[in-house]
Amino acid sequence: MSQNKAIFYHAGCAVCVDAEQRLAHSLDPARYDVEVVHLGEQPGRLREAEQAGVKSVPALLIDGQPLHINFGAALADLR
């Protein structure tokens, strides 16, 4: 079985860290190659997240579709 890419975008807040621990790390590693992107530490990736349809963090981009998990912060607030 081939691996699909999943990207978990977050900003380091408590909501984001909780979602990362509960969701991003529970994806089957045989099915998904999970990359965690802390937008507070990697602001250069904000545009990438926006272009993928991410509106707020935490969010999981899986199979090319953004899944907004809970509202921690709007991407505009991270600029």
PyMOL Python script that loads the backbone (N, CA, C, O; Angstrom):
from pymol import cmd

cmd.read_pdbstr("""\
ATOM      1  N   MET A   1       0.855  -1.172   0.000  1.00  0.00           N
ATOM      2  CA  MET A   1       0.000   0.000   0.000  1.00  0.00           C
ATOM      3  C   MET A   1       0.900   1.233   0.000  1.00  0.00           C
ATOM      4  O   MET A   1       1.860   1.305   0.767  1.00  0.00           O
ATOM      5  N   SER A   2       0.588   2.203  -0.862  1.00  0.00           N
ATOM      6  CA  SER A   2       1.393   3.411  -0.911  1.00  0.00           C
ATOM      7  C   SER A   2       0.951   4.399   0.160  1.00  0.00           C
ATOM      8  O   SER A   2      -0.190   4.384   0.622  1.00  0.00           O
ATOM      9  N   GLN A   3       1.893   5.259   0.539  1.00  0.00           N
ATOM     10  CA  GLN A   3       1.587   6.258   1.555  1.00  0.00           C
ATOM     11  C   GLN A   3       1.079   7.534   0.908  1.00  0.00           C
ATOM     12  O   GLN A   3       1.590   7.971  -0.124  1.00  0.00           O
ATOM     13  N   ASN A   4       0.080   8.117   1.518  1.00  0.00           N
ATOM     14  CA  ASN A   4      -0.420   9.426   1.136  1.00  0.00           C
ATOM     15  C   ASN A   4       0.174  10.442   2.086  1.00  0.00           C
ATOM     16  O   ASN A   4       0.554  10.112   3.209  1.00  0.00           O
ATOM     17  N   LYS A   5       0.251  11.683   1.627  1.00  0.00           N
ATOM     18  CA  LYS A   5       0.800  12.767   2.444  1.00  0.00           C
ATOM     19  C   LYS A   5      -0.317  13.415   3.244  1.00  0.00           C
ATOM     20  O   LYS A   5      -1.391  13.684   2.705  1.00  0.00           O
ATOM     21  N   ALA A   6      -0.080  13.665   4.507  1.00  0.00           N
ATOM     22  CA  ALA A   6      -0.985  14.415   5.376  1.00  0.00           C
ATOM     23  C   ALA A   6      -0.142  15.497   6.047  1.00  0.00           C
ATOM     24  O   ALA A   6       0.956  15.230   6.536  1.00  0.00           O
ATOM     25  N   ILE A   7      -0.671  16.725   6.063  1.00  0.00           N
ATOM     26  CA  ILE A   7       0.045  17.831   6.696  1.00  0.00           C
ATOM     27  C   ILE A   7      -0.827  18.398   7.801  1.00  0.00           C
ATOM     28  O   ILE A   7      -1.970  18.790   7.566  1.00  0.00           O
ATOM     29  N   PHE A   8      -0.284  18.438   9.000  1.00  0.00           N
ATOM     30  CA  PHE A   8      -0.978  19.008  10.150  1.00  0.00           C
ATOM     31  C   PHE A   8      -0.401  20.394  10.397  1.00  0.00           C
ATOM     32  O   PHE A   8       0.761  20.534  10.777  1.00  0.00           O
ATOM     33  N   TYR A   9      -1.224  21.420  10.178  1.00  0.00           N
ATOM     34  CA  TYR A   9      -0.815  22.804  10.397  1.00  0.00           C
ATOM     35  C   TYR A   9      -1.294  23.252  11.771  1.00  0.00           C
ATOM     36  O   TYR A   9      -2.433  22.990  12.159  1.00  0.00           O
ATOM     37  N   HIS A  10      -0.406  23.935  12.509  1.00  0.00           N
ATOM     38  CA  HIS A  10      -0.804  24.462  13.810  1.00  0.00           C
ATOM     39  C   HIS A  10       0.031  25.676  14.168  1.00  0.00           C
ATOM     40  O   HIS A  10       0.976  26.021  13.458  1.00  0.00           O
ATOM     41  N   ALA A  11      -0.319  26.326  15.271  1.00  0.00           N
ATOM     42  CA  ALA A  11       0.384  27.535  15.692  1.00  0.00           C
ATOM     43  C   ALA A  11       0.978  27.407  17.086  1.00  0.00           C
ATOM     44  O   ALA A  11       1.472  28.390  17.639  1.00  0.00           O
ATOM     45  N   GLY A  12       0.937  26.225  17.654  1.00  0.00           N
ATOM     46  CA  GLY A  12       1.564  26.002  18.951  1.00  0.00           C
ATOM     47  C   GLY A  12       0.692  26.253  20.162  1.00  0.00           C
ATOM     48  O   GLY A  12       1.141  26.061  21.292  1.00  0.00           O
ATOM     49  N   CYS A  13      -0.553  26.680  19.951  1.00  0.00           N
ATOM     50  CA  CYS A  13      -1.437  26.938  21.095  1.00  0.00           C
ATOM     51  C   CYS A  13      -1.870  25.611  21.730  1.00  0.00           C
ATOM     52  O   CYS A  13      -1.655  24.544  21.156  1.00  0.00           O
ATOM     53  N   ALA A  14      -2.466  25.685  22.888  1.00  0.00           N
ATOM     54  CA  ALA A  14      -2.884  24.468  23.601  1.00  0.00           C
ATOM     55  C   ALA A  14      -3.872  23.640  22.786  1.00  0.00           C
ATOM     56  O   ALA A  14      -3.789  22.412  22.778  1.00  0.00           O
ATOM     57  N   VAL A  15      -4.806  24.297  22.102  1.00  0.00           N
ATOM     58  CA  VAL A  15      -5.776  23.586  21.260  1.00  0.00           C
ATOM     59  C   VAL A  15      -5.043  22.824  20.159  1.00  0.00           C
ATOM     60  O   VAL A  15      -5.359  21.670  19.869  1.00  0.00           O
ATOM     61  N   CYS A  16      -4.050  23.495  19.546  1.00  0.00           N
ATOM     62  CA  CYS A  16      -3.295  22.877  18.456  1.00  0.00           C
ATOM     63  C   CYS A  16      -2.472  21.680  18.930  1.00  0.00           C
ATOM     64  O   CYS A  16      -2.461  20.631  18.285  1.00  0.00           O
ATOM     65  N   VAL A  17      -1.801  21.840  20.034  1.00  0.00           N
ATOM     66  CA  VAL A  17      -0.956  20.767  20.564  1.00  0.00           C
ATOM     67  C   VAL A  17      -1.817  19.557  20.934  1.00  0.00           C
ATOM     68  O   VAL A  17      -1.436  18.417  20.668  1.00  0.00           O
ATOM     69  N   ASP A  18      -2.967  19.802  21.541  1.00  0.00           N
ATOM     70  CA  ASP A  18      -3.876  18.715  21.893  1.00  0.00           C
ATOM     71  C   ASP A  18      -4.351  17.981  20.637  1.00  0.00           C
ATOM     72  O   ASP A  18      -4.387  16.751  20.607  1.00  0.00           O
ATOM     73  N   ALA A  19      -4.714  18.742  19.605  1.00  0.00           N
ATOM     74  CA  ALA A  19      -5.170  18.121  18.352  1.00  0.00           C
ATOM     75  C   ALA A  19      -4.051  17.333  17.692  1.00  0.00           C
ATOM     76  O   ALA A  19      -4.290  16.262  17.134  1.00  0.00           O
ATOM     77  N   GLU A  20      -2.838  17.852  17.753  1.00  0.00           N
ATOM     78  CA  GLU A  20      -1.706  17.123  17.181  1.00  0.00           C
ATOM     79  C   GLU A  20      -1.522  15.787  17.896  1.00  0.00           C
ATOM     80  O   GLU A  20      -1.371  14.752  17.247  1.00  0.00           O
ATOM     81  N   GLN A  21      -1.534  15.807  19.208  1.00  0.00           N
ATOM     82  CA  GLN A  21      -1.324  14.585  19.972  1.00  0.00           C
ATOM     83  C   GLN A  21      -2.457  13.583  19.771  1.00  0.00           C
ATOM     84  O   GLN A  21      -2.217  12.379  19.691  1.00  0.00           O
ATOM     85  N   ARG A  22      -3.685  14.077  19.689  1.00  0.00           N
ATOM     86  CA  ARG A  22      -4.826  13.169  19.584  1.00  0.00           C
ATOM     87  C   ARG A  22      -5.115  12.707  18.162  1.00  0.00           C
ATOM     88  O   ARG A  22      -5.542  11.570  17.959  1.00  0.00           O
ATOM     89  N   LEU A  23      -4.891  13.564  17.182  1.00  0.00           N
ATOM     90  CA  LEU A  23      -5.307  13.234  15.826  1.00  0.00           C
ATOM     91  C   LEU A  23      -4.139  12.953  14.891  1.00  0.00           C
ATOM     92  O   LEU A  23      -4.055  11.871  14.311  1.00  0.00           O
ATOM     93  N   ALA A  24      -3.252  13.901  14.744  1.00  0.00           N
ATOM     94  CA  ALA A  24      -2.186  13.747  13.752  1.00  0.00           C
ATOM     95  C   ALA A  24      -1.333  12.510  14.012  1.00  0.00           C
ATOM     96  O   ALA A  24      -0.948  11.806  13.079  1.00  0.00           O
ATOM     97  N   HIS A  25      -1.045  12.251  15.272  1.00  0.00           N
ATOM     98  CA  HIS A  25      -0.194  11.111  15.596  1.00  0.00           C
ATOM     99  C   HIS A  25      -0.959   9.786  15.634  1.00  0.00           C
ATOM    100  O   HIS A  25      -0.356   8.730  15.829  1.00  0.00           O
ATOM    101  N   SER A  26      -2.266   9.833  15.451  1.00  0.00           N
ATOM    102  CA  SER A  26      -3.014   8.581  15.451  1.00  0.00           C
ATOM    103  C   SER A  26      -3.329   8.078  14.043  1.00  0.00           C
ATOM    104  O   SER A  26      -3.958   7.033  13.884  1.00  0.00           O
ATOM    105  N   LEU A  27      -2.896   8.814  13.027  1.00  0.00           N
ATOM    106  CA  LEU A  27      -3.065   8.317  11.662  1.00  0.00           C
ATOM    107  C   LEU A  27      -2.157   7.113  11.445  1.00  0.00           C
ATOM    108  O   LEU A  27      -1.045   7.059  11.970  1.00  0.00           O
ATOM    109  N   ASP A  28      -2.629   6.172  10.686  1.00  0.00           N
ATOM    110  CA  ASP A  28      -1.885   4.946  10.402  1.00  0.00           C
ATOM    111  C   ASP A  28      -0.624   5.284   9.600  1.00  0.00           C
ATOM    112  O   ASP A  28      -0.731   5.726   8.456  1.00  0.00           O
ATOM    113  N   PRO A  29       0.567   5.088  10.174  1.00  0.00           N
ATOM    114  CA  PRO A  29       1.807   5.422   9.466  1.00  0.00           C
ATOM    115  C   PRO A  29       2.042   4.572   8.222  1.00  0.00           C
ATOM    116  O   PRO A  29       2.855   4.941   7.373  1.00  0.00           O
ATOM    117  N   ALA A  30       1.355   3.454   8.099  1.00  0.00           N
ATOM    118  CA  ALA A  30       1.470   2.641   6.888  1.00  0.00           C
ATOM    119  C   ALA A  30       0.681   3.274   5.733  1.00  0.00           C
ATOM    120  O   ALA A  30       0.936   2.988   4.563  1.00  0.00           O
ATOM    121  N   ARG A  31      -0.283   4.142   6.084  1.00  0.00           N
ATOM    122  CA  ARG A  31      -1.114   4.788   5.056  1.00  0.00           C
ATOM    123  C   ARG A  31      -0.752   6.238   4.814  1.00  0.00           C
ATOM    124  O   ARG A  31      -0.888   6.738   3.697  1.00  0.00           O
ATOM    125  N   TYR A  32      -0.283   6.926   5.867  1.00  0.00           N
ATOM    126  CA  TYR A  32      -0.028   8.364   5.751  1.00  0.00           C
ATOM    127  C   TYR A  32       1.354   8.746   6.258  1.00  0.00           C
ATOM    128  O   TYR A  32       1.781   8.343   7.339  1.00  0.00           O
ATOM    129  N   ASP A  33       2.032   9.533   5.444  1.00  0.00           N
ATOM    130  CA  ASP A  33       3.268  10.181   5.844  1.00  0.00           C
ATOM    131  C   ASP A  33       2.837  11.534   6.399  1.00  0.00           C
ATOM    132  O   ASP A  33       2.452  12.418   5.634  1.00  0.00           O
ATOM    133  N   VAL A  34       2.894  11.708   7.719  1.00  0.00           N
ATOM    134  CA  VAL A  34       2.386  12.911   8.372  1.00  0.00           C
ATOM    135  C   VAL A  34       3.519  13.909   8.605  1.00  0.00           C
ATOM    136  O   VAL A  34       4.548  13.583   9.197  1.00  0.00           O
ATOM    137  N   GLU A  35       3.301  15.127   8.126  1.00  0.00           N
ATOM    138  CA  GLU A  35       4.231  16.220   8.376  1.00  0.00           C
ATOM    139  C   GLU A  35       3.536  17.215   9.295  1.00  0.00           C
ATOM    140  O   GLU A  35       2.392  17.591   9.040  1.00  0.00           O
ATOM    141  N   VAL A  36       4.196  17.641  10.343  1.00  0.00           N
ATOM    142  CA  VAL A  36       3.653  18.639  11.265  1.00  0.00           C
ATOM    143  C   VAL A  36       4.334  19.968  10.971  1.00  0.00           C
ATOM    144  O   VAL A  36       5.560  20.072  10.986  1.00  0.00           O
ATOM    145  N   VAL A  37       3.510  20.989  10.702  1.00  0.00           N
ATOM    146  CA  VAL A  37       4.028  22.316  10.374  1.00  0.00           C
ATOM    147  C   VAL A  37       3.545  23.313  11.420  1.00  0.00           C
ATOM    148  O   VAL A  37       2.349  23.579  11.534  1.00  0.00           O
ATOM    149  N   HIS A  38       4.482  23.857  12.176  1.00  0.00           N
ATOM    150  CA  HIS A  38       4.193  24.885  13.186  1.00  0.00           C
ATOM    151  C   HIS A  38       4.329  26.226  12.469  1.00  0.00           C
ATOM    152  O   HIS A  38       5.443  26.683  12.212  1.00  0.00           O
ATOM    153  N   LEU A  39       3.199  26.859  12.145  1.00  0.00           N
ATOM    154  CA  LEU A  39       3.222  28.085  11.368  1.00  0.00           C
ATOM    155  C   LEU A  39       3.817  29.268  12.119  1.00  0.00           C
ATOM    156  O   LEU A  39       4.246  30.240  11.496  1.00  0.00           O
ATOM    157  N   GLY A  40       3.850  29.201  13.430  1.00  0.00           N
ATOM    158  CA  GLY A  40       4.522  30.242  14.202  1.00  0.00           C
ATOM    159  C   GLY A  40       6.031  30.196  14.010  1.00  0.00           C
ATOM    160  O   GLY A  40       6.703  31.227  14.059  1.00  0.00           O
ATOM    161  N   GLU A  41       6.557  28.999  13.793  1.00  0.00           N
ATOM    162  CA  GLU A  41       7.988  28.813  13.580  1.00  0.00           C
ATOM    163  C   GLU A  41       8.360  28.782  12.102  1.00  0.00           C
ATOM    164  O   GLU A  41       9.519  28.985  11.739  1.00  0.00           O
ATOM    165  N   GLN A  42       7.353  28.524  11.244  1.00  0.00           N
ATOM    166  CA  GLN A  42       7.586  28.461   9.807  1.00  0.00           C
ATOM    167  C   GLN A  42       6.581  29.358   9.075  1.00  0.00           C
ATOM    168  O   GLN A  42       5.760  28.864   8.302  1.00  0.00           O
ATOM    169  N   PRO A  43       6.642  30.677   9.316  1.00  0.00           N
ATOM    170  CA  PRO A  43       5.655  31.574   8.706  1.00  0.00           C
ATOM    171  C   PRO A  43       5.713  31.590   7.178  1.00  0.00           C
ATOM    172  O   PRO A  43       4.752  32.002   6.529  1.00  0.00           O
ATOM    173  N   GLY A  44       6.800  31.156   6.613  1.00  0.00           N
ATOM    174  CA  GLY A  44       6.916  31.070   5.163  1.00  0.00           C
ATOM    175  C   GLY A  44       5.966  30.050   4.549  1.00  0.00           C
ATOM    176  O   GLY A  44       5.779  30.027   3.333  1.00  0.00           O
ATOM    177  N   ARG A  45       5.373  29.220   5.372  1.00  0.00           N
ATOM    178  CA  ARG A  45       4.452  28.191   4.858  1.00  0.00           C
ATOM    179  C   ARG A  45       2.991  28.606   4.959  1.00  0.00           C
ATOM    180  O   ARG A  45       2.098  27.841   4.594  1.00  0.00           O
ATOM    181  N   LEU A  46       2.741  29.837   5.461  1.00  0.00           N
ATOM    182  CA  LEU A  46       1.363  30.337   5.558  1.00  0.00           C
ATOM    183  C   LEU A  46       0.678  30.355   4.195  1.00  0.00           C
ATOM    184  O   LEU A  46      -0.468  29.924   4.067  1.00  0.00           O
ATOM    185  N   ARG A  47       1.366  30.846   3.194  1.00  0.00           N
ATOM    186  CA  ARG A  47       0.784  30.922   1.841  1.00  0.00           C
ATOM    187  C   ARG A  47       0.412  29.530   1.329  1.00  0.00           C
ATOM    188  O   ARG A  47      -0.649  29.341   0.733  1.00  0.00           O
ATOM    189  N   GLU A  48       1.283  28.570   1.566  1.00  0.00           N
ATOM    190  CA  GLU A  48       1.019  27.181   1.168  1.00  0.00           C
ATOM    191  C   GLU A  48      -0.270  26.676   1.817  1.00  0.00           C
ATOM    192  O   GLU A  48      -1.107  26.060   1.157  1.00  0.00           O
ATOM    193  N   ALA A  49      -0.420  26.941   3.114  1.00  0.00           N
ATOM    194  CA  ALA A  49      -1.613  26.499   3.836  1.00  0.00           C
ATOM    195  C   ALA A  49      -2.863  27.177   3.268  1.00  0.00           C
ATOM    196  O   ALA A  49      -3.887  26.528   3.054  1.00  0.00           O
ATOM    197  N   GLU A  50      -2.770  28.487   3.026  1.00  0.00           N
ATOM    198  CA  GLU A  50      -3.913  29.220   2.455  1.00  0.00           C
ATOM    199  C   GLU A  50      -4.297  28.666   1.091  1.00  0.00           C
ATOM    200  O   GLU A  50      -5.481  28.482   0.808  1.00  0.00           O
ATOM    201  N   GLN A  51      -3.320  28.402   0.253  1.00  0.00           N
ATOM    202  CA  GLN A  51      -3.586  27.878  -1.088  1.00  0.00           C
ATOM    203  C   GLN A  51      -4.216  26.492  -1.038  1.00  0.00           C
ATOM    204  O   GLN A  51      -4.920  26.091  -1.965  1.00  0.00           O
ATOM    205  N   ALA A  52      -3.962  25.763   0.041  1.00  0.00           N
ATOM    206  CA  ALA A  52      -4.543  24.430   0.206  1.00  0.00           C
ATOM    207  C   ALA A  52      -5.968  24.496   0.770  1.00  0.00           C
ATOM    208  O   ALA A  52      -6.646  23.474   0.878  1.00  0.00           O
ATOM    209  N   GLY A  53      -6.420  25.720   1.131  1.00  0.00           N
ATOM    210  CA  GLY A  53      -7.779  25.871   1.643  1.00  0.00           C
ATOM    211  C   GLY A  53      -7.883  25.945   3.154  1.00  0.00           C
ATOM    212  O   GLY A  53      -8.986  25.969   3.699  1.00  0.00           O
ATOM    213  N   VAL A  54      -6.748  25.982   3.836  1.00  0.00           N
ATOM    214  CA  VAL A  54      -6.760  26.079   5.289  1.00  0.00           C
ATOM    215  C   VAL A  54      -7.157  27.506   5.684  1.00  0.00           C
ATOM    216  O   VAL A  54      -6.579  28.477   5.195  1.00  0.00           O
ATOM    217  N   LYS A  55      -8.141  27.620   6.566  1.00  0.00           N
ATOM    218  CA  LYS A  55      -8.642  28.917   7.025  1.00  0.00           C
ATOM    219  C   LYS A  55      -8.228  29.225   8.463  1.00  0.00           C
ATOM    220  O   LYS A  55      -8.071  30.385   8.842  1.00  0.00           O
ATOM    221  N   SER A  56      -8.055  28.169   9.255  1.00  0.00           N
ATOM    222  CA  SER A  56      -7.683  28.325  10.659  1.00  0.00           C
ATOM    223  C   SER A  56      -6.902  27.099  11.100  1.00  0.00           C
ATOM    224  O   SER A  56      -6.911  26.055  10.447  1.00  0.00           O
ATOM    225  N   VAL A  57      -6.232  27.261  12.218  1.00  0.00           N
ATOM    226  CA  VAL A  57      -5.483  26.137  12.779  1.00  0.00           C
ATOM    227  C   VAL A  57      -6.045  25.790  14.147  1.00  0.00           C
ATOM    228  O   VAL A  57      -6.559  26.667  14.840  1.00  0.00           O
ATOM    229  N   PRO A  58      -5.959  24.550  14.541  1.00  0.00           N
ATOM    230  CA  PRO A  58      -5.311  23.444  13.867  1.00  0.00           C
ATOM    231  C   PRO A  58      -6.136  22.931  12.694  1.00  0.00           C
ATOM    232  O   PRO A  58      -7.366  22.977  12.699  1.00  0.00           O
ATOM    233  N   ALA A  59      -5.422  22.445  11.700  1.00  0.00           N
ATOM    234  CA  ALA A  59      -6.067  21.863  10.530  1.00  0.00           C
ATOM    235  C   ALA A  59      -5.195  20.736   9.993  1.00  0.00           C
ATOM    236  O   ALA A  59      -3.967  20.787  10.060  1.00  0.00           O
ATOM    237  N   LEU A  60      -5.847  19.742   9.473  1.00  0.00           N
ATOM    238  CA  LEU A  60      -5.159  18.602   8.881  1.00  0.00           C
ATOM    239  C   LEU A  60      -5.498  18.576   7.402  1.00  0.00           C
ATOM    240  O   LEU A  60      -6.667  18.477   7.030  1.00  0.00           O
ATOM    241  N   LEU A  61      -4.486  18.664   6.563  1.00  0.00           N
ATOM    242  CA  LEU A  61      -4.669  18.542   5.128  1.00  0.00           C
ATOM    243  C   LEU A  61      -4.443  17.075   4.800  1.00  0.00           C
ATOM    244  O   LEU A  61      -3.323  16.573   4.885  1.00  0.00           O
ATOM    245  N   ILE A  62      -5.503  16.406   4.431  1.00  0.00           N
ATOM    246  CA  ILE A  62      -5.408  14.967   4.185  1.00  0.00           C
ATOM    247  C   ILE A  62      -6.073  14.654   2.845  1.00  0.00           C
ATOM    248  O   ILE A  62      -7.208  15.053   2.584  1.00  0.00           O
ATOM    249  N   ASP A  63      -5.339  13.935   2.010  1.00  0.00           N
ATOM    250  CA  ASP A  63      -5.803  13.632   0.660  1.00  0.00           C
ATOM    251  C   ASP A  63      -6.195  14.910  -0.080  1.00  0.00           C
ATOM    252  O   ASP A  63      -7.148  14.919  -0.860  1.00  0.00           O
ATOM    253  N   GLY A  64      -5.441  16.003   0.177  1.00  0.00           N
ATOM    254  CA  GLY A  64      -5.669  17.259  -0.513  1.00  0.00           C
ATOM    255  C   GLY A  64      -6.834  18.085  -0.010  1.00  0.00           C
ATOM    256  O   GLY A  64      -7.123  19.145  -0.564  1.00  0.00           O
ATOM    257  N   GLN A  65      -7.507  17.622   1.028  1.00  0.00           N
ATOM    258  CA  GLN A  65      -8.667  18.320   1.572  1.00  0.00           C
ATOM    259  C   GLN A  65      -8.377  18.795   2.992  1.00  0.00           C
ATOM    260  O   GLN A  65      -7.918  18.012   3.824  1.00  0.00           O
ATOM    261  N   PRO A  66      -8.643  20.078   3.280  1.00  0.00           N
ATOM    262  CA  PRO A  66      -8.414  20.567   4.637  1.00  0.00           C
ATOM    263  C   PRO A  66      -9.524  20.131   5.589  1.00  0.00           C
ATOM    264  O   PRO A  66     -10.710  20.209   5.265  1.00  0.00           O
ATOM    265  N   LEU A  67      -9.123  19.681   6.743  1.00  0.00           N
ATOM    266  CA  LEU A  67     -10.047  19.312   7.808  1.00  0.00           C
ATOM    267  C   LEU A  67      -9.759  20.251   8.966  1.00  0.00           C
ATOM    268  O   LEU A  67      -8.720  20.147   9.617  1.00  0.00           O
ATOM    269  N   HIS A  68     -10.691  21.176   9.223  1.00  0.00           N
ATOM    270  CA  HIS A  68     -10.523  22.125  10.324  1.00  0.00           C
ATOM    271  C   HIS A  68     -11.030  21.449  11.599  1.00  0.00           C
ATOM    272  O   HIS A  68     -12.211  21.121  11.716  1.00  0.00           O
ATOM    273  N   ILE A  69     -10.133  21.250  12.533  1.00  0.00           N
ATOM    274  CA  ILE A  69     -10.395  20.424  13.704  1.00  0.00           C
ATOM    275  C   ILE A  69     -11.096  21.188  14.816  1.00  0.00           C
ATOM    276  O   ILE A  69     -12.093  20.717  15.363  1.00  0.00           O
ATOM    277  N   ASN A  70     -10.595  22.331  15.144  1.00  0.00           N
ATOM    278  CA  ASN A  70     -11.119  23.157  16.217  1.00  0.00           C
ATOM    279  C   ASN A  70     -10.582  24.546  15.939  1.00  0.00           C
ATOM    280  O   ASN A  70      -9.616  24.680  15.187  1.00  0.00           O
ATOM    281  N   PHE A  71     -11.155  25.561  16.502  1.00  0.00           N
ATOM    282  CA  PHE A  71     -10.658  26.895  16.202  1.00  0.00           C
ATOM    283  C   PHE A  71      -9.638  27.328  17.237  1.00  0.00           C
ATOM    284  O   PHE A  71      -9.972  27.582  18.394  1.00  0.00           O
ATOM    285  N   GLY A  72      -8.393  27.406  16.803  1.00  0.00           N
ATOM    286  CA  GLY A  72      -7.317  27.918  17.652  1.00  0.00           C
ATOM    287  C   GLY A  72      -6.965  29.328  17.252  1.00  0.00           C
ATOM    288  O   GLY A  72      -6.855  30.216  18.098  1.00  0.00           O
ATOM    289  N   ALA A  73      -6.783  29.539  15.923  1.00  0.00           N
ATOM    290  CA  ALA A  73      -6.461  30.869  15.401  1.00  0.00           C
ATOM    291  C   ALA A  73      -6.714  30.884  13.897  1.00  0.00           C
ATOM    292  O   ALA A  73      -6.496  29.891  13.203  1.00  0.00           O
ATOM    293  N   ALA A  74      -7.180  32.032  13.411  1.00  0.00           N
ATOM    294  CA  ALA A  74      -7.332  32.224  11.970  1.00  0.00           C
ATOM    295  C   ALA A  74      -5.944  32.420  11.368  1.00  0.00           C
ATOM    296  O   ALA A  74      -5.052  32.959  12.023  1.00  0.00           O
ATOM    297  N   LEU A  75      -5.760  31.985  10.125  1.00  0.00           N
ATOM    298  CA  LEU A  75      -4.463  32.178   9.492  1.00  0.00           C
ATOM    299  C   LEU A  75      -4.109  33.665   9.411  1.00  0.00           C
ATOM    300  O   LEU A  75      -2.940  34.028   9.539  1.00  0.00           O
ATOM    301  N   ALA A  76      -5.099  34.517   9.201  1.00  0.00           N
ATOM    302  CA  ALA A  76      -4.844  35.967   9.129  1.00  0.00           C
ATOM    303  C   ALA A  76      -4.220  36.477  10.424  1.00  0.00           C
ATOM    304  O   ALA A  76      -3.436  37.425  10.398  1.00  0.00           O
ATOM    305  N   ASP A  77      -4.554  35.869  11.541  1.00  0.00           N
ATOM    306  CA  ASP A  77      -4.006  36.283  12.833  1.00  0.00           C
ATOM    307  C   ASP A  77      -2.531  35.903  12.985  1.00  0.00           C
ATOM    308  O   ASP A  77      -1.839  36.431  13.856  1.00  0.00           O
ATOM    309  N   LEU A  78      -2.060  35.004  12.154  1.00  0.00           N
ATOM    310  CA  LEU A  78      -0.673  34.547  12.255  1.00  0.00           C
ATOM    311  C   LEU A  78       0.284  35.402  11.436  1.00  0.00           C
ATOM    312  O   LEU A  78       1.500  35.248  11.547  1.00  0.00           O
ATOM    313  N   ARG A  79      -0.244  36.294  10.622  1.00  0.00           N
ATOM    314  CA  ARG A  79       0.593  37.166   9.778  1.00  0.00           C
ATOM    315  C   ARG A  79       1.249  38.249  10.557  1.00  0.00           C
ATOM    316  O   ARG A  79       1.981  39.060   9.991  1.00  0.00           O
TER     317      ARG A  79
END
""", "prot")
cmd.dss("prot")
cmd.show_as("cartoon", "prot")
cmd.util.cbc("prot")
cmd.orient("prot")
